[in-house]
Amino acid sequence: MFDQLYFERVVSRQSEEIKKRHLPFSGAKNFRDLGGYQTADGRTVAWNVLYRSGALHRLTYDDLRYLSALMLERIIDFRAKHEKEQEPDRVPKDADIRVVGIPILDASTRVWDKPRVELEKYIRTINPAECMIRANAEFAMHFVPEMRRFFHELLSAGGRPLLFHCAAGKDRTGFAAAVLLRILGVPMETVMEDYLLSNQYYLRAHHWDLAFMRLAKGKQFAAAVEGFMEVNPTYLLAAFDTVNREYGSFENYVCTVLELTEADIERLKSFYLE
């Protein structure tokens, strides 16, 4: 159902909605709006309220002005401690934005927490796809408190504009966005479309970096790095397969694991649906 041809059909549409979704930040290639998606009951996710992205450490001066214009009430950062120390986010100094850290150190993130020489040797020995599948299973099993807190932050934001992000804006952020969209009632096919857009916005933005890497480090190393930079339907499906296996169903995961009541879910829908 969710194969590469499916993704190519999604990308080939290039609809006005998809163009509107991607925000033109120079220093954050995967910054986008979650608005516009239709739910199963005919409602629509509101524009200009929920944003997802990668890290903000490379934001330019113009980017910071643009970020201020979004009127964000808070930013949720899923990055681990070492990521934030190495590449701290740039946030407008004059903006009253609450920054919330919810660190997630998953299998994929742990790969990159090594000295450079050791990392280059290690990258050549691992299978990126296996690592990403393991990471997504971890999101569902091992980071339950973090996901609970994420939804607590969404509820406490009261519908005011909010951004959540990790390093690339595709894995930790991708899982969080997928769970949120499903809770709001967006069909799984559409959830997968949103997830796969990272290949268009993030992976394609690094085309020349990967080309240079192939020349400098060799095809094997570049292919491994590219494997970590892309998203694949099997990765997100691994997370939801884990949810179904460990907790019985997605609905049970939401109610008994994330501990969201029916009232909480209705509040989220009242905040984020039109």
Beta strands, then each sheet from edge to edge (+ up, - down):
strand 1: 32-33
strand 2: 50-53
strand 3: 74-77
strand 4: 98-101
strand 5: 162-165
sheet 1: 1+ 2- 5- 3- 4-
end
